[in-house]
Amino acid sequence: MNSATPARRFSPFSQSSVLNPQVLLVLLALVAYCMPWLLNPGVSLSFGVYDLAEWTSLHPAVRASSLPLLLTLLLRLPLVCLAAIVGFSRSHILLRAAFVLIVTAALLPPLEFFTQYPDDPNYRQQFILSLTALTIGGVGLSGYVSRWHSIVGIIASFIGAIASVWGLAQAYELMNAYHLTVKIGVGGVLFIGICIIFGVTQIQETRQPKPPRRISQSQLDKATS
């Protein structure tokens, strides 16, 4: 008589789901990353985090801080976290590879870094982050450490959320120093919320009971002989 196996709880991030919510969340996070994070109604300005990072990299206070370009790093780091999440996810490998390559290309510095300004700290930061996204994503795509996909997803999602909150708060203060009306955009709030939701869901997935190991007939015969 076959023993009854315990019912496995449904995971919304399972690869067998019709619409993989993991893919949808990542795409929504990417859209949120491109949406305005800071609004300045007085002069009709809105900054997506990508443009906001470029703006802060030119600010003298950011370049002269105790950790130069820390604010710029905080605003760019969430994109690296997305590459890590996707690289270690269970989605189709071609989609994962395409996403990692797109993020890597988006973080690359302009060609002037390789020809004229190799010592520019802003360009150097972009190159290091681009290389980091490619390396972490490539390790995830290799499948050698696939058992760590949930752990990497948890770490990357919460690092992305913390960096976003920290960077958004500092950018708000930096822009507010110009005595302009500054408001938090929906992009930052949405991105932070998605990172938290993703991390919590990954934690729940790690707590699910593992399915019972299947034993082949040959192994059963060998054990009973």
Rosetta blueprint (number, residue, H / E / L):
1 M L
2 N L
3 S L
4 A L
5 T L
6 P L
7 A L
8 R L
9 R L
10 F L
11 S L
12 P L
13 F L
14 S L
15 Q L
16 S L
17 S L
18 V L
19 L L
20 N L
21 P H
22 Q H
23 V H
24 L H
25 L H
26 V H
27 L H
28 L H
29 A H
30 L H
31 V H
32 A H
33 Y H
34 C H
35 M L
36 P E
37 W E
38 L E
39 L E
40 N E
41 P H
42 G H
43 V H
44 S L
45 L E
46 S E
47 F E
48 G E
49 V H
50 Y H
51 D H
52 L H
53 A H
54 E H
55 W H
56 T H
57 S H
58 L L
59 H L
60 P H
61 A H
62 V H
63 R H
64 A L
65 S L
66 S L
67 L L
68 P L
69 L L
70 L H
71 L H
72 T H
73 L H
74 L H
75 L H
76 R H
77 L H
78 P H
79 L H
80 V H
81 C H
82 L H
83 A H
84 A H
85 I H
86 V H
87 G H
88 F L
89 S L
90 R L
91 S L
92 H L
93 I H
94 L H
95 L H
96 R H
97 A H
98 A H
99 F H
100 V H
101 L H
102 I H
103 V H
104 T H
105 A H
106 A H
107 L H
108 L L
109 P L
110 P L
111 L L
112 E H
113 F H
114 F H
115 T H
116 Q L
117 Y L
118 P L
119 D L
120 D L
121 P H
122 N H
123 Y H
124 R H
125 Q H
126 Q H
127 F H
128 I H
129 L H
130 S H
131 L H
132 T H
133 A H
134 L H
135 T H
136 I H
137 G H
138 G H
139 V H
140 G H
141 L H
142 S H
143 G L
144 Y L
145 V L
146 S H
147 R H
148 W H
149 H H
150 S H
151 I H
152 V H
153 G H
154 I H
155 I H
156 A H
157 S H
158 F H
159 I H
160 G H
161 A H
162 I H
163 A H
164 S H
165 V H
166 W H
167 G H
168 L H
169 A H
170 Q H
171 A H
172 Y H
173 E H
174 L H
175 M H
176 N H
177 A L
178 Y L
179 H L
180 L L
181 T L
182 V L
183 K E
184 I E
185 G L
186 V H
187 G H
188 G H
189 V H
190 L H
191 F H
192 I H
193 G H
194 I H
195 C H
196 I H
197 I H
198 F H
199 G H
200 V H
201 T H
202 Q H
203 I H
204 Q H
205 E H
206 T H
207 R L
208 Q L
209 P L
210 K L
211 P L
212 P L
213 R L
214 R L
215 I L
216 S L
217 Q H
218 S H
219 Q H
220 L H
221 D H
222 K H
223 A H
224 T H
225 S L
